[in-house]
């Protein structure tokens, strides 16, 4: 048993912004009691005096393979960036590169409060001599994080004019569905407190599947009890494409193909209009809100506030570091808090709402009903934040520090009651070695890319 004691500043993670004080008792990986509690004989006590306590943060959409692709095409909008970064560099990622990239992202996520991570990995190719899914699950397990693999892929890819851009990593429909099924058979646990899950996640339904394949993909996923996930309406290209080809905007078009519902969530949705937001709410379809990447790429600010106001499902997401140079949950919360206010007025969102998006909201989007709230019977995924840094001093409401100061510095964290971060460190993680590994991998990738470019140079 563990007791997190002396809590003066805590947020429960629910939509109403409830506060938590006193202590939290953890038994068998679950929150047993909350309130004015006294330590029992033999109970391990974690002192939260002067700290902030929240549920563990849930990252609803990520691309861990991009952690070694930071700072590329940094002045390009989404479509040129896609061509110049993920669609250019993916063949160069060997197992070592993916492993180090995943480790970088997961370590940063853990140190900024994440206890559950959903990674949308969409690069599966016969050019690889390893299984990306195995690498990703392995790295998450080493840190003790809950991990959801949104197993991506595509049956058709975009064609680019640049001859140095390799063909997209396409699979046949049977190959894609078989890959999802194989991953699910090995790692998907549908139980309430699952440490590993799998979702069916084609890269984009608009560009990377034929319309006739959409229903079959949805039916296959649902027959296995898997959720559906994809990118959608990240910029106007998605809207223009479906309007021109099918005479409908993306959300209602996908509704006709069985791609909305309580078991579906989409990343981005920047260009969802009011009618589409209402349809998302009516069908229970979730949003993974990626404020940092959408800002960095100049795509805009998603209507997460509008969906929340209707009572819809919104979860916060960091998105790939190739599009925002980070996997920092504190920075993501501050981006959501500030960008909505900057573009829509101070009433657009509250700090407590953003924390909800990063906890219970994101857990709900991923289908975890027992995560994301500090209450008896919920998973003991908890974070104790250190707010002793100068940026936090002078706050009249210290509980808001992890959201409003732009930094979430973790002193301790727990997943299923087991320590993950201890005294600000990840046991067994050598950050110095990780820095050396990152530099080595980046140098190797740059050398490989230079060789490709040289092979296409005019004689």
N, C-alpha and C positions, 0 to 999 in steps of 0.2 A: 504494500500500500504506500501511496505517496500523498502528502498534503502540500499544496501550494498555499502558503500562509501570508498574512499581513498584506492583503490586497486592499489598497485604497483607491486605485484607479483601474477599473476594468470595464470593457465593453462586451456584452453578451454575443453580439454578432447578428441579432435579429433585426427585422426591418424597422422596428420602432426605436432602436437605439438603446435598449435596456442596459442599465449599469450593473456591475458586479463588484461587491466588496466582501471582505471577510476572508474566506478560504475556500479552496476546492479540494475535495477528496477524490482520489483516483483509486479504483479497485478493478483489477482484471481488465485493464485497458479501457475502462468506461468511467465517466464521471458519476460518482456515487452520491455525493452531497455537495451543496453550495451554500455558503452562509457563514454564520458565526460558529466556527468549529474549533475544537481543541485536539491537538495531536494525540493519537493513541499510542500506547507502548509499542516500540519497535517500528513506528511509522517514519519513513524518510520524509524530511521536511525541506521544501524549497522556499526560501525567504523571498517574497516579492515586494518587500518594503521599498518605497520610492520608485517602483517600476510600474509599467502598464501591462495588464494581462488581457489577452484576447483569444478567441479560438485560433487554431492554426490557419494560416492563409492558404487559399486554394487557387492555383493558377489554372484557369479554364482553357488555355490554348497556348501552345508554345511550339517552337521548332528548334530542338536542341542541337541539331547538326549545324546550325548557323553560328554557334558560339566562336568558331574559328574563322568566321567570314565577316567580321565587324569592320566598319569604316569603308566598305567598298561602295562605289556608285553613290556616294553620300549626298550628292546634289541632284539626284535623279528622282522623278516621281515613280509611282508604283510599276507601271508597265515596263519602262526601260530598266528599272531596278531588277525586276524579275528576270529579264533577259540576261543582265550583266552579272547577277549574283547567283541565286540558286540554280538557274538553268544553265549557267556557264560552268560553275564549279563542282556540281554534284558528282561527276564521274571521277574526280580527283580524291574523293574521300575514301581512303582505305579504312580498315577496321580500327587501326590505331588512331587515325584522325577523328573518326566518329566517337570513339571511346573518350578521348581527351576533350572533345567538344562537349559531349554530354556531361562529363564531369565538371567542366567549367560552369556550365549553366546551372546544374543541380546544386553545386556548392553555393553559388551566389544566391540562388533561390532559398536554400535552407538558411543561410546566414541573414536573410532579410525577411524571414518569417513564414516561408512556404512549408507546409507539411504534406500537401497533396499537389501533384503536378500531372497535368494532362499534356502529353506531347503528340502533336499532329505530325507524324513522320510520313511523308508522301514519296520518298525516294526508295523504291524497291526495284532492283535491276539485276539481270543475269550477268552484268558486268562486275558485280560484287561477288567475292568469294567468301562472304560472311553473311549472317542474318542480322540486319540492323535492329530488329525487334529484340533479339537476345541481348545485344549490347546495351540497349536502352534499359531494359528491365534489370539487367545485372548491375548497372551503375546506380540506379535508383535504390536497389536493394542494399547495396553497400552502405548507403547513407541512412537507411531506415525510413525512407519516404514512401508514402502511398503513391502509386504510379498508375496512370491510365494511358494506355497506348491507343491513340486514334489512328488506326492502321490505314494509312492513305494509299494513294496510287491513282493511276489514270489509264484509260484505254485509248485515249488520243491526246496529243500534246500540241502546243502552239509551235508554229513554224516561224523562225526568225531569219532575216536576210543575212545576218553576220555568219560567214562560213565557219568561224571558230566556235560558234555555239553548237554543242552536240545535240543530237536528236533527244527529245524528251524521253524519260524512263518509263515507257509505256508497257502495259501488260495486256494480255487478252482479258476479256471479261471473266472467263473461267479461271484464269490465272490470278486475277485480283480477288475474286470471291474465294478461291481456294486459299490464298494467302491470309485473308481475314479469318477464315475458318480455322486454319492451322494455328494462328496466333491465339484465337479464342479458346481452342481446345487445350492449349498449353497454359494460358495465363488468366483467362477470364473467370473471375469469381463473383457471382451475383449477390453474395451475402451482404448484409448491411454494413459490416465493418471490413470489407475486402481490402487487402493491401494491393492487389493488382486487378485491373480490369482492362477490357478491350472494347473499342468502339469501331464501327465501320465508317470510314472517312475518306471517300474519294476527294481528290484535291479541290476541284470545284465542279459542281454539277452542270454549270453552264458551259464551260470550255473543255472539260476533260472526260465527259461521258457523252455518248450518243443519247438523245432523248428516249429512245426505246429501251435503253439500259437502266434508266432511273428506277422504274417500278421494280424491275428484277432485283436490283441492288437493295432497295428498301425491303422487299419481301424476304430476301435471303438473310439480311441482318435481323429482322424481327423474328424470323423462324428460329434463330439462335439466341434470342433474348438480348441482342446487342443494340445499343443506341446508335443513332446516325449523326454524323458531324461533317461539316465542310466549311470552306470559305464562301461568303456570299456578299455581293453588293459592296465590295471594298472601295470601289470608285465607280464613276459613271459608265465605265466600259462595260460592266456587267449589265447595267440597266439598258444601255443603248443596244447591246447585243441581243438581249431577249426581246426587246421591243421590235427591233428590226426583223428578227428571224421568226418570232412566234406571236408578235402582237400583244405581248403582255409584259408587265414588270416581273422581276425575278421571283418575288415571294408568292404571288398568286399562281404564277406558272408552275412553280414547284409544288404548290398545293394540289394541282391537278394530277401530279405524278406521285402523290402519296408521301411527299417529303416534308410535311409539317406534322407536328404533334408533340405530346409530352416527352417522347423519347428522341427528340431532335434538338440540336443546338447548332447555331451558325456563328463563325467568327466574323467580326467586323460589322456588317450591316450599316455602314456609314451612310449609304444612299437609300435606305429604307424610308419611304414617305409615310405620312400619317395613316393612310389606309393600310399600308403594309404592317406598320407597327401594331395597329388594331388587330390585324389578322394573326400576327405572331402571338399576341396576348390571347385571343380567342381560342387558338389551337394549343396553347401551352408551350409553344416553341421558344427555346432559350437563345439568348445572345451572349457570346463571349466578347466582352468589350475590351478593345486593345487601344487605349488612348495614346500611348507613347508612339507606337509604330505608325498609327494613322496620322499623327502630327508630324513625325519625322519625314514621312513620305508625302506630306502635303495633301493627304486624302480628305481630311476633315474630321469632324467630331460626330460620332454615332449618336443616334437618339436614345441612348441608354436611359436618360432621365425621363423621356416620354413613355418608354416601355415600363419603367419602374412606377411611374405615376398611375398607370392603368392596372397595376398589380401583376405585371408580367415578370418573367424570370430573366435576371441580368446577373452575369458573373464577370468578375474582372480577370483580365489576362495580360500577360507581359508580351506575348508574341515573340517571334524569333529575334535574336540579338543582331542578326544581319540587317534588320530594319530599325533597330533602336539602340544598338551597342550595349545592351544591358539585359540582365535577368533579375532586376531589382524590384521586389514587390512594394517597397516603400515609395520608390520613385513612381511606380505605376499608380499607386493610390493618390499621390499628390497630383499627378498629371490628370487623373479623372476629376479630382476635386477642383483644380484650378481651370482646366480647359473648358469645362461646361459653364463655369461662371464667366470666363472671359468672353465666350461666344454667345451666351444666352442670358446672362444676368446672374446676380448673386443668389437668387432664389432657385437656380437650376438644380442644385444638389447640396447636401449637407455632409459633413465629415462622417457622421454615423451611418449615412446611407452608403457611402463609399466603402466603409469597413464591412458593411453587410454584403455588398457586391463581392468583396474579397474573401468572404467566409461562407455564410449560409447561402447566399445567392449563387456563388460559383459551385458550391457543393450540390445544390439543387439542379443546376444546369447539367452537372455530370451524373445525376441520378443517385447521389448519396443523401439519403434522408436523415441519417444519423451523424452527420458531420456538420461543423460550421457554427454551432451554437453552444454556449456554456450553459448547460442544464443537465440535471440528473438523467441518466440513461443515454446520453450522447457520447460519442467517441471522445476519449481523452487526448485529443489533438489540441495542444495549447501552446501559447507563446508568451514568454515573459520578456518584455522589452526594457532595455537599459535606456533611461532618458536623462542620464547625468551629463551629456555633452552640452556645451554652451548654447547650441541652437534651441535646446528645449527649456532653458532656464527662463523664468518669467512668465510661463504659461499659466493662465488662471484656471484652465481646465486641462491638467496634464493627460487625462485619458485620451485626448484627441491627438497627442503628439505623433503617434505612428503615421497618421494621415496628413496632418497639416504642416509638419516641419519638413516634409520631403525626404525623410530618412527613417527607416525602421531598423534599428540596431538591436539584434537579439542577444539577450543574456542567456536564456535557457529556452529550449523548446522540447515538446514531447509529441510522439506519435503513438497512439494506442497505449499511452502511459509510459512508454519507454523513452528515455532521454535521447535526443538527437543532437542538439546544440547544448554544450555545457560551458558555462562561464565564457560565452562568446566564441567558443571554438568547436570545431567538428572533430571529435576524437578519431584518430587514425588518418586524418587528412593533412597532408604536408603541403601547405600553400606555396612554399618555396619551390618544391618539386613540381607542383602543378604549373607554376609560372614558367619553369624551365621546359616542361612538356609542351605548353602552349606555344612558346617561342619556336621550339623545334618543329612542331606541326605546321605552324604558319610559314616558316621558311621552306619546308618541304612542299607545301601547296603552291607557294609562289614560284618555286623552281619548276614544278610540273606545269603550271600555267604558262610560264615563259617558254617552255619547250613546245607546247601546243601552238602558241602564237608564232613561234619561229618556223614551225612546220608549214604554216599557212602563208608565210611571207612570200612576196613575189621573188622569183629567182633572179 
